[in-house]
């Protein structure tokens, strides 16, 4: 009986060492070697090495000089990530969508793109559709005193196409777009 108990405890210890220490350490090490940028959180730094944000997490931009990300029901807080869980027929959801469309001055002739009025599932989605970015061109161009065509061209240069997923729609990373917009402005 003692021999069997010792064997069981040894098996538990070996399993613990493999699953809780060895495997995570190997995956962590391989991730840092093979994908160092992603393993660090896909962080974006400024010229002076100050942290500006992450490619993977949306952040609020409220100034008219910047493109705005998708709405977030968690105020872009990564520690509170999640959606609203409101269905499309829920009166609160309909009210929020109507409010967001009103802020965007959407009309039946020029409806707002879905990703500007509907919050993302995580509340942290860093991407917009190119159409949602294009919807904001007039506001951003006017606030910055740039020609709208120049801002549209900037969006076009920032479009990402995912080769990993067949049929994945094109998208624009809002933080990268806004940083490119700042660079564009200073290059005049």
C-alpha positions in Angstrom: 0.0 0.0 0.0 2.8 2.4 0.9 4.6 1.6 -2.4 1.5 2.3 -4.4 0.9 5.6 -2.6 4.6 6.6 -3.2 4.1 5.8 -6.9 1.0 7.8 -7.1 2.6 10.8 -5.4 5.6 10.5 -7.7 3.3 10.5 -10.7 1.5 13.6 -9.4 4.8 15.3 -8.8 6.1 14.5 -12.3 2.8 15.6 -13.9 2.9 18.8 -11.9 6.5 19.6 -12.9 5.7 18.8 -16.6 2.4 20.7 -16.8 2.9 23.6 -14.4 6.6 24.4 -14.9 8.3 22.7 -17.8 5.6 23.1 -20.5 4.8 26.8 -19.7 8.6 27.6 -19.5 9.2 26.0 -22.9 6.2 27.8 -24.6 7.3 31.1 -23.0 10.9 30.7 -24.2 9.9 29.6 -27.7 7.4 32.5 -27.9 10.1 35.0 -26.9 12.6 33.5 -29.4 10.3 33.0 -32.4 7.9 36.0 -31.9 9.7 38.6 -29.7 7.5 41.5 -30.6 4.2 39.6 -30.1 5.5 38.0 -26.9 6.0 41.5 -25.4 2.4 42.4 -26.2 2.9 44.0 -29.6 3.8 47.2 -28.0 4.3 50.4 -29.9 6.9 52.9 -28.7 7.5 56.5 -29.7 10.7 58.0 -31.0 11.7 58.8 -27.4 11.0 55.2 -26.4 7.8 56.1 -24.5 5.1 53.5 -24.6 2.3 54.7 -26.9 0.1 51.6 -26.8 -0.4 48.1 -28.1 -1.4 47.0 -31.6 -3.8 44.5 -30.0 -5.8 46.7 -27.6 -7.9 49.7 -28.5 -7.6 52.9 -26.7 -9.9 55.9 -26.7 -9.4 58.8 -29.0 -11.9 61.6 -28.5 -10.3 64.5 -30.3 -11.7 65.3 -33.8 -8.1 65.3 -35.0 -8.0 61.5 -34.6 -9.9 58.5 -35.9 -12.1 57.0 -33.2 -12.1 53.3 -32.5 -15.2 51.0 -32.1 -17.3 51.9 -29.1 -16.4 50.0 -25.9 -18.8 49.1 -23.1 -15.8 48.7 -20.8 -14.2 52.1 -21.5 -11.2 50.4 -23.2 -10.1 48.8 -19.9 -8.3 45.5 -20.5 -8.9 44.4 -16.9 -12.7 44.6 -17.6 -12.7 43.2 -21.1 -16.1 42.0 -22.4 -19.1 42.8 -24.3 -22.5 44.2 -23.2 -24.3 40.9 -23.8 -27.3 42.9 -25.0 -29.2 41.4 -27.9 -30.0 43.3 -31.1 -33.7 43.6 -30.1 -32.9 44.8 -26.5 -34.2 48.4 -26.0 -31.0 49.4 -24.2 -28.9 48.2 -27.1 -31.1 50.0 -29.7 -30.9 53.2 -27.6 -27.1 53.0 -27.4 -26.8 52.4 -31.2 -29.2 55.3 -31.9 -27.2 57.6 -29.6 -23.9 56.6 -31.3 -25.4 57.1 -34.7 -26.7 60.6 -33.6 -23.2 61.6 -32.5 -21.9 60.5 -35.9 -24.6 62.5 -37.6 -25.7 59.4 -39.4 -28.7 59.8 -41.8 -30.7 57.3 -43.9 -28.7 58.6 -46.9 -25.4 58.2 -45.1 -25.8 55.5 -42.5 -22.9 54.9 -40.0 -20.9 51.7 -40.5 -21.8 49.0 -38.1 -18.4 49.0 -36.4 -18.8 52.6 -35.4 -22.2 52.1 -33.6 -21.9 48.6 -32.2 -19.4 47.8 -29.5 -17.0 44.9 -30.1 -17.3 41.6 -28.3 -14.2 42.2 -26.2 -14.6 46.0 -25.9 -10.9 46.2 -26.9 -11.0 45.6 -30.7 -8.1 47.7 -32.1 -9.4 47.5 -35.7 -12.0 49.2 -37.9 -13.2 48.4 -41.3 -11.7 50.6 -44.0 -15.3 51.9 -44.5 -15.6 52.9 -40.9 -12.3 54.8 -41.2 -13.4 56.4 -44.4 -16.6 57.5 -42.7 -14.5 59.7 -40.4 -12.4 61.3 -43.1 -14.3 64.6 -43.3 -14.1 65.2 -39.6 -10.4 64.3 -39.3 -9.4 66.2 -42.4 -11.2 69.4 -41.3 -9.8 69.3 -37.8 -6.2 68.9 -39.1 -6.6 71.2 -42.1 -5.6 68.4 -44.5 -7.1 67.6 -47.9 -9.6 64.7 -47.5 -7.9 62.9 -50.4 -4.6 62.9 -48.5 -6.3 61.4 -45.4 -8.1 58.7 -47.6 -4.7 57.8 -49.1 -3.3 57.4 -45.7 -6.1 55.0 -44.8 -5.5 53.0 -47.9 -1.8 52.6 -46.9 -2.8 51.4 -43.5 -5.2 48.7 -44.6 -4.1 45.3 -43.3 -5.1 42.1 -45.0 -4.8 39.0 -43.0 -3.2 36.1 -45.0 -3.6 33.7 -42.1 -7.4 33.5 -42.4 -8.9 32.9 -45.8 -11.6 35.5 -46.6 -10.8 37.7 -43.6 -12.0 41.2 -44.3 -9.5 44.0 -44.7 -9.1 46.1 -41.5 -7.3 49.2 -40.2 -5.5 49.4 -36.9 -6.8 52.7 -35.3 -3.7 53.3 -33.2 -1.3 52.8 -36.1 -3.5 54.9 -38.4 -3.5 57.8 -35.8 0.3 57.6 -35.4 0.7 57.6 -39.2 -1.6 60.6 -39.2 0.6 62.4 -36.7 3.7 61.6 -38.8 1.9 62.9 -41.9 1.1 66.2 -40.2 4.6 66.8 -39.0 6.1 66.0 -42.5 4.5 69.1 -44.0 
